[in-house]
Amino acid sequence: MNWDDTGFLLSKLKYNENSLITEFFTQEHGKVTGIIFGGTSKKIKNYLQIGNQLSLNYNSKSVNRVGYFKIEILKAFSPMYFDEHNKLYCISSAMNLIKLLTAESQTNIKIYELIKNFYLILSNKDWLQNYIYWELKLLSVLGYNLDFNTIVNKKIINNKTLYVAETSSEIKVVPDFLIHKDKSIEDFKTLLDGLKLVGDYMDKTILKPNNLNLPISRNQFVNSLKN
Protein backbone atom coordinates (compact mmCIF):
# COMPACT_ATOMS: atom_id res chain seq x y z
CA MET A 1 0.00 0.00 0.00
CA ASN A 2 1.40 3.36 -1.03
CA TRP A 3 -0.14 6.82 -0.95
CA ASP A 4 0.67 10.52 -0.69
CA ASP A 5 -1.20 12.92 1.57
CA THR A 6 -0.81 15.86 3.93
CA GLY A 7 -1.20 15.62 7.68
CA PHE A 8 -0.75 17.23 11.08
CA LEU A 9 1.55 15.55 13.59
CA LEU A 10 -0.46 14.33 16.61
CA SER A 11 2.15 12.34 18.50
CA LYS A 12 5.65 10.87 18.34
CA LEU A 13 7.38 8.15 20.32
CA LYS A 14 10.96 6.96 20.11
CA TYR A 15 11.05 3.56 18.40
CA ASN A 16 14.75 2.80 18.44
CA GLU A 17 17.95 4.81 18.45
CA ASN A 18 17.22 6.49 15.13
CA SER A 19 13.47 6.14 14.46
CA LEU A 20 10.10 7.34 15.72
CA ILE A 21 6.58 5.94 15.75
CA THR A 22 4.32 8.82 14.77
CA GLU A 23 0.63 9.54 14.35
CA PHE A 24 -0.73 12.03 11.82
CA PHE A 25 -4.23 13.20 11.09
CA THR A 26 -4.33 13.28 7.31
CA GLN A 27 -6.64 14.93 4.83
CA GLU A 28 -7.66 11.80 2.90
CA HIS A 29 -6.86 8.88 5.23
CA GLY A 30 -7.77 10.12 8.71
CA LYS A 31 -5.53 9.21 11.64
CA VAL A 32 -2.59 7.06 10.54
CA THR A 33 0.29 5.53 12.50
CA GLY A 34 3.69 4.98 10.89
CA ILE A 35 7.42 4.82 11.48
CA ILE A 36 9.79 7.58 10.44
CA PHE A 37 13.23 6.07 9.96
CA GLY A 38 15.94 8.53 10.92
CA GLY A 39 13.33 10.64 12.72
CA THR A 40 15.74 11.48 15.53
CA SER A 41 18.36 12.95 13.19
CA LYS A 42 19.15 16.65 13.36
CA LYS A 43 17.93 17.10 9.79
CA ILE A 44 14.44 15.76 10.47
CA LYS A 45 13.64 16.12 14.19
CA ASN A 46 13.22 19.90 14.01
CA TYR A 47 10.32 19.35 11.59
CA LEU A 48 8.63 16.95 13.96
CA GLN A 49 7.06 19.35 16.43
CA ILE A 50 3.55 18.40 17.54
CA GLY A 51 0.99 20.22 15.40
CA ASN A 52 3.21 20.85 12.38
CA GLN A 53 1.77 20.16 8.93
CA LEU A 54 3.78 17.84 6.68
CA SER A 55 3.65 16.26 3.26
CA LEU A 56 3.58 12.49 3.65
CA ASN A 57 4.45 9.49 1.54
CA TYR A 58 3.22 6.31 3.23
CA ASN A 59 4.31 2.75 2.44
CA SER A 60 3.10 -0.49 4.02
CA LYS A 61 3.41 -4.12 2.97
CA SER A 62 -0.14 -4.85 4.13
CA VAL A 63 -3.09 -3.20 5.90
CA ASN A 64 -2.28 -5.25 9.02
CA ARG A 65 1.28 -3.97 9.40
CA VAL A 66 2.53 -0.58 10.50
CA GLY A 67 4.00 1.23 7.53
CA TYR A 68 6.53 3.99 7.31
CA PHE A 69 6.49 7.66 6.34
CA LYS A 70 8.72 9.78 4.20
CA ILE A 71 8.10 13.40 5.10
CA GLU A 72 8.59 16.97 3.97
CA ILE A 73 7.64 20.01 6.04
CA LEU A 74 4.77 22.11 4.74
CA LYS A 75 4.08 24.47 7.62
CA ALA A 76 5.96 24.71 10.90
CA PHE A 77 3.24 26.08 13.16
CA SER A 78 4.62 25.22 16.59
CA PRO A 79 7.85 27.27 16.36
CA MET A 80 5.71 30.38 15.82
CA TYR A 81 4.65 30.07 19.48
CA PHE A 82 7.89 29.09 21.20
CA ASP A 83 7.71 32.33 23.18
CA GLU A 84 4.02 31.89 24.05
CA HIS A 85 3.86 28.92 26.40
CA ASN A 86 0.08 29.07 26.83
CA LYS A 87 -0.41 28.58 23.11
CA LEU A 88 2.17 25.81 22.93
CA TYR A 89 0.26 23.95 25.64
CA CYS A 90 -2.93 24.66 23.70
CA ILE A 91 -1.47 23.07 20.55
CA SER A 92 -0.39 19.99 22.50
CA SER A 93 -3.81 19.71 24.14
CA ALA A 94 -5.72 20.06 20.87
CA MET A 95 -3.62 17.47 19.04
CA ASN A 96 -3.88 15.03 21.95
CA LEU A 97 -7.67 15.37 22.03
CA ILE A 98 -7.83 14.51 18.33
CA LYS A 99 -5.47 11.57 18.87
CA LEU A 100 -7.60 10.29 21.74
CA LEU A 101 -11.06 10.82 20.26
CA THR A 102 -10.57 9.67 16.66
CA ALA A 103 -10.33 6.14 15.26
CA GLU A 104 -7.49 4.81 13.13
CA SER A 105 -7.82 5.11 9.34
CA GLN A 106 -11.25 6.76 9.32
CA THR A 107 -11.35 9.70 6.96
CA ASN A 108 -12.98 12.82 8.37
CA ILE A 109 -12.38 15.95 6.33
CA LYS A 110 -14.24 18.03 8.93
CA ILE A 111 -11.62 17.16 11.54
CA TYR A 112 -8.82 18.02 9.13
CA GLU A 113 -10.43 21.40 8.40
CA LEU A 114 -10.91 21.99 12.12
CA ILE A 115 -7.17 21.60 12.65
CA LYS A 116 -6.49 24.16 9.91
CA ASN A 117 -8.99 26.55 11.51
CA PHE A 118 -7.38 25.99 14.90
CA TYR A 119 -4.30 27.90 13.79
CA LEU A 120 -6.40 30.80 12.56
CA ILE A 121 -7.89 30.97 16.07
CA LEU A 122 -4.47 31.10 17.75
CA SER A 123 -3.55 34.21 15.78
CA ASN A 124 -6.57 36.18 17.07
CA LYS A 125 -6.79 38.45 20.09
CA ASP A 126 -9.67 36.52 21.69
CA TRP A 127 -8.10 33.14 20.91
CA LEU A 128 -8.98 31.50 24.24
CA GLN A 129 -12.71 32.10 23.93
CA ASN A 130 -12.68 30.86 20.34
CA TYR A 131 -10.60 27.83 21.30
CA ILE A 132 -13.30 26.80 23.77
CA TYR A 133 -15.82 27.04 20.92
CA TRP A 134 -13.38 24.98 18.82
CA GLU A 135 -13.39 22.18 21.39
CA LEU A 136 -17.19 22.18 21.38
CA LYS A 137 -17.18 22.01 17.58
CA LEU A 138 -14.73 19.10 17.68
CA LEU A 139 -17.01 17.21 20.05
CA SER A 140 -20.01 17.96 17.84
CA VAL A 141 -18.28 16.66 14.70
CA LEU A 142 -17.44 13.46 16.59
CA GLY A 143 -21.08 13.01 17.60
CA TYR A 144 -20.94 14.47 21.12
CA ASN A 145 -23.01 17.61 20.77
CA LEU A 146 -22.97 19.69 23.96
CA ASP A 147 -25.71 22.32 23.71
CA PHE A 148 -25.71 24.23 26.97
CA ASN A 149 -29.01 25.88 26.06
CA THR A 150 -30.75 22.54 26.57
CA ILE A 151 -29.30 21.76 30.00
CA VAL A 152 -29.40 25.07 31.87
CA ASN A 153 -32.03 26.91 33.84
CA LYS A 154 -32.10 30.68 33.86
CA LYS A 155 -32.14 32.22 37.33
CA ILE A 156 -32.05 35.77 38.71
CA ILE A 157 -29.80 35.95 41.76
CA ASN A 158 -28.88 39.30 43.37
CA ASN A 159 -30.22 41.06 40.26
CA LYS A 160 -27.86 39.05 38.06
CA THR A 161 -28.91 36.61 35.36
CA LEU A 162 -27.24 33.24 35.86
CA TYR A 163 -27.43 30.03 33.86
CA VAL A 164 -27.35 26.98 36.08
CA ALA A 165 -26.90 23.31 35.20
CA GLU A 166 -28.22 21.00 37.90
CA THR A 167 -27.83 17.27 38.48
CA SER A 168 -28.76 15.11 41.43
CA SER A 169 -25.28 15.57 42.88
CA GLU A 170 -24.14 19.07 41.92
CA ILE A 171 -25.05 22.52 40.68
CA LYS A 172 -22.81 24.39 38.25
CA VAL A 173 -23.00 27.93 36.97
CA VAL A 174 -22.49 28.01 33.20
CA PRO A 175 -20.71 31.15 31.90
CA ASP A 176 -23.08 33.07 29.66
CA PHE A 177 -20.67 33.15 26.69
CA LEU A 178 -21.37 29.42 26.33
CA ILE A 179 -25.06 30.29 25.95
CA HIS A 180 -24.76 33.46 23.87
CA LYS A 181 -21.87 32.74 21.54
CA ASP A 182 -21.93 36.17 19.95
CA LYS A 183 -20.88 37.71 23.26
CA SER A 184 -17.23 38.68 23.60
CA ILE A 185 -15.67 37.97 27.00
CA GLU A 186 -12.53 39.64 28.34
CA ASP A 187 -12.75 38.43 31.95
CA PHE A 188 -10.07 35.78 32.22
CA LYS A 189 -11.63 33.91 35.15
CA THR A 190 -14.90 33.52 33.24
CA LEU A 191 -13.05 32.04 30.26
CA LEU A 192 -11.10 29.68 32.52
CA ASP A 193 -14.37 28.55 34.14
CA GLY A 194 -15.77 27.81 30.68
CA LEU A 195 -12.70 25.82 29.68
CA LYS A 196 -12.87 23.76 32.89
CA LEU A 197 -16.59 23.13 32.38
CA VAL A 198 -16.06 21.73 28.88
CA GLY A 199 -13.23 19.57 30.21
CA ASP A 200 -15.46 18.22 33.00
CA TYR A 201 -18.11 17.33 30.41
CA MET A 202 -15.60 15.48 28.25
CA ASP A 203 -14.18 13.62 31.24
CA LYS A 204 -17.47 12.51 32.78
CA THR A 205 -19.63 12.00 29.67
CA ILE A 206 -17.22 10.79 26.98
CA LEU A 207 -13.92 9.58 28.40
CA LYS A 208 -14.61 7.83 31.69
CA PRO A 209 -17.52 5.76 30.26
CA ASN A 210 -14.98 4.47 27.70
CA ASN A 211 -12.24 3.88 30.30
CA LEU A 212 -10.23 6.84 29.05
CA ASN A 213 -8.69 9.78 30.86
CA LEU A 214 -8.50 13.44 29.96
CA PRO A 215 -5.09 14.01 28.33
CA ILE A 216 -2.39 15.23 30.70
CA SER A 217 -1.63 17.91 28.13
CA ARG A 218 -5.08 19.47 28.60
CA ASN A 219 -4.57 19.71 32.35
CA GLN A 220 -1.16 21.25 31.68
CA PHE A 221 -2.82 23.76 29.36
CA VAL A 222 -5.37 24.76 32.01
CA ASN A 223 -2.65 25.04 34.65
CA SER A 224 -0.50 27.18 32.37
CA LEU A 225 -3.32 29.71 32.16
CA LYS A 226 -3.40 30.04 35.94
CA ASN A 227 0.25 31.09 36.16
C-alpha positions in Angstrom: 0.0 0.0 0.0 1.4 3.4 -1.0 -0.1 6.8 -0.9 0.7 10.5 -0.7 -1.2 12.9 1.6 -0.8 15.9 3.9 -1.2 15.6 7.7 -0.8 17.2 11.1 1.5 15.6 13.6 -0.5 14.3 16.6 2.2 12.3 18.5 5.6 10.9 18.3 7.4 8.1 20.3 11.0 7.0 20.1 11.0 3.6 18.4 14.8 2.8 18.4 17.9 4.8 18.5 17.2 6.5 15.1 13.5 6.1 14.5 10.1 7.3 15.7 6.6 5.9 15.8 4.3 8.8 14.8 0.6 9.5 14.3 -0.7 12.0 11.8 -4.2 13.2 11.1 -4.3 13.3 7.3 -6.6 14.9 4.8 -7.7 11.8 2.9 -6.9 8.9 5.2 -7.8 10.1 8.7 -5.5 9.2 11.6 -2.6 7.1 10.5 0.3 5.5 12.5 3.7 5.0 10.9 7.4 4.8 11.5 9.8 7.6 10.4 13.2 6.1 10.0 15.9 8.5 10.9 13.3 10.6 12.7 15.7 11.5 15.5 18.4 12.9 13.2 19.2 16.7 13.4 17.9 17.1 9.8 14.4 15.8 10.5 13.6 16.1 14.2 13.2 19.9 14.0 10.3 19.4 11.6 8.6 16.9 14.0 7.1 19.3 16.4 3.6 18.4 17.5 1.0 20.2 15.4 3.2 20.9 12.4 1.8 20.2 8.9 3.8 17.8 6.7 3.6 16.3 3.3 3.6 12.5 3.6 4.5 9.5 1.5 3.2 6.3 3.2 4.3 2.8 2.4 3.1 -0.5 4.0 3.4 -4.1 3.0 -0.1 -4.9 4.1 -3.1 -3.2 5.9 -2.3 -5.2 9.0 1.3 -4.0 9.4 2.5 -0.6 10.5 4.0 1.2 7.5 6.5 4.0 7.3 6.5 7.7 6.3 8.7 9.8 4.2 8.1 13.4 5.1 8.6 17.0 4.0 7.6 20.0 6.0 4.8 22.1 4.7 4.1 24.5 7.6 6.0 24.7 10.9 3.2 26.1 13.2 4.6 25.2 16.6 7.9 27.3 16.4 5.7 30.4 15.8 4.7 30.1 19.5 7.9 29.1 21.2 7.7 32.3 23.2 4.0 31.9 24.1 3.9 28.9 26.4 0.1 29.1 26.8 -0.4 28.6 23.1 2.2 25.8 22.9 0.3 23.9 25.6 -2.9 24.7 23.7 -1.5 23.1 20.5 -0.4 20.0 22.5 -3.8 19.7 24.1 -5.7 20.1 20.9 -3.6 17.5 19.0 -3.9 15.0 21.9 -7.7 15.4 22.0 -7.8 14.5 18.3 -5.5 11.6 18.9 -7.6 10.3 21.7 -11.1 10.8 20.3 -10.6 9.7 16.7 -10.3 6.1 15.3 -7.5 4.8 13.1 -7.8 5.1 9.3 -11.3 6.8 9.3 -11.3 9.7 7.0 -13.0 12.8 8.4 -12.4 16.0 6.3 -14.2 18.0 8.9 -11.6 17.2 11.5 -8.8 18.0 9.1 -10.4 21.4 8.4 -10.9 22.0 12.1 -7.2 21.6 12.6 -6.5 24.2 9.9 -9.0 26.6 11.5 -7.4 26.0 14.9 -4.3 27.9 13.8 -6.4 30.8 12.6 -7.9 31.0 16.1 -4.5 31.1 17.8 -3.6 34.2 15.8 -6.6 36.2 17.1 -6.8 38.4 20.1 -9.7 36.5 21.7 -8.1 33.1 20.9 -9.0 31.5 24.2 -12.7 32.1 23.9 -12.7 30.9 20.3 -10.6 27.8 21.3 -13.3 26.8 23.8 -15.8 27.0 20.9 -13.4 25.0 18.8 -13.4 22.2 21.4 -17.2 22.2 21.4 -17.2 22.0 17.6 -14.7 19.1 17.7 -17.0 17.2 20.0 -20.0 18.0 17.8 -18.3 16.7 14.7 -17.4 13.5 16.6 -21.1 13.0 17.6 -20.9 14.5 21.1 -23.0 17.6 20.8 -23.0 19.7 24.0 -25.7 22.3 23.7 -25.7 24.2 27.0 -29.0 25.9 26.1 -30.7 22.5 26.6 -29.3 21.8 30.0 -29.4 25.1 31.9 -32.0 26.9 33.8 -32.1 30.7 33.9 -32.1 32.2 37.3 -32.0 35.8 38.7 -29.8 35.9 41.8 -28.9 39.3 43.4 -30.2 41.1 40.3 -27.9 39.0 38.1 -28.9 36.6 35.4 -27.2 33.2 35.9 -27.4 30.0 33.9 -27.3 27.0 36.1 -26.9 23.3 35.2 -28.2 21.0 37.9 -27.8 17.3 38.5 -28.8 15.1 41.4 -25.3 15.6 42.9 -24.1 19.1 41.9 -25.1 22.5 40.7 -22.8 24.4 38.3 -23.0 27.9 37.0 -22.5 28.0 33.2 -20.7 31.1 31.9 -23.1 33.1 29.7 -20.7 33.2 26.7 -21.4 29.4 26.3 -25.1 30.3 25.9 -24.8 33.5 23.9 -21.9 32.7 21.5 -21.9 36.2 20.0 -20.9 37.7 23.3 -17.2 38.7 23.6 -15.7 38.0 27.0 -12.5 39.6 28.3 -12.7 38.4 31.9 -10.1 35.8 32.2 -11.6 33.9 35.1 -14.9 33.5 33.2 -13.0 32.0 30.3 -11.1 29.7 32.5 -14.4 28.6 34.1 -15.8 27.8 30.7 -12.7 25.8 29.7 -12.9 23.8 32.9 -16.6 23.1 32.4 -16.1 21.7 28.9 -13.2 19.6 30.2 -15.5 18.2 33.0 -18.1 17.3 30.4 -15.6 15.5 28.3 -14.2 13.6 31.2 -17.5 12.5 32.8 -19.6 12.0 29.7 -17.2 10.8 27.0 -13.9 9.6 28.4 -14.6 7.8 31.7 -17.5 5.8 30.3 -15.0 4.5 27.7 -12.2 3.9 30.3 -10.2 6.8 29.0 -8.7 9.8 30.9 -8.5 13.4 30.0 -5.1 14.0 28.3 -2.4 15.2 30.7 -1.6 17.9 28.1 -5.1 19.5 28.6 -4.6 19.7 32.4 -1.2 21.3 31.7 -2.8 23.8 29.4 -5.4 24.8 32.0 -2.7 25.0 34.7 -0.5 27.2 32.4 -3.3 29.7 32.2 -3.4 30.0 35.9 0.3 31.1 36.2 
